[in-house]
Amino acid sequence: MDTLKIAGVPEHFNLPWKLALENQEFADVGIDLYWTDVPEGTGKLCQMLRDAETDVAVILTEGIIKDILNGNPSKIVQVYVESPLIWGIHVDANSQFQTIEDLKEAKVAISRPGSGSQLMAFVNAANQNWKTDTLQFETVHTIDGAVTALSNGTADYFMWERFMTKPLVDSGVFRRLGDCLTPWPSFVIAVRNEILLQKPDLIRQMLDIINKKTSSFKEIPEISNEIAARFGQKPSDVTEWLSLTEWSQQIPDEALLNIIQNQLLQLKVIDKKGTFAEIVHS
């Protein structure tokens, strides 16, 4: 058995991986795939790729592009989720903030520098025509850390995937003031360059299996109820989420990469663009 280490956030987007692992679909072709849940998100996943703590990451598109341009020795091998990520903009339930406009000078809770929660704060600020260079951040690491920070006032608002955060809204911990969508496909699969050189056939096999799984994921009987049970969601919310979510089995093309980089450059999230060959393995 050849071993591959893979990491991703413990969210419903990654259930296809968990189901394939539980069904021994990777083991059946000789791949010992070892999955690690990373609740801290994109910044931590980037660090794990850099430090060879993982071989593969299922990771936010904007975060890994930024980190590859900053020297992460990895490449994107394909788009994983084609649809945009819906980021809810959350405040403490008892907060004085009532509208997104009220957050103009407020401090943002982020999981860590370079995370999606930080990069999307720039996207939201640009959408609201705020100055992006005056944004203030408080590192909170996880959703639990954000709950603490918003309740004690060390941060004012927190952006996280809307449906994963909805139980906190339903229970009266957070209030959601609105949404902010990524203007690009939400998740990609990235692999360390060393692994791409050493185990190209293994990566190809891994992608074949997960692509088969995501292609038929919505057709699994009672999948809405299973997602709801595993992630503490309401079945009606899961049904809505599934209707809005589209997985991909494609390599990103150069035109898409240019669109993403141009927007990141405009937001001052990156200060230079990279070539297609520097960012994408095809």
Helices and strands as residue ranges (DSSP letters): E 2-8, G 12-14, H 15-22, G 27-29, E 31-37, H 42-50, E 56-60, H 61-69, E 74-81, E 86-92, G 100-103, E 107-110, H 116-127, G 132-134, E 136-139, H 143-152, E 157-161, H 162-170, E 174-181, E 187-192, H 193-198, H 200-215, G 217-219, H 223-231, H 235-244, H 254-266, H 276-279
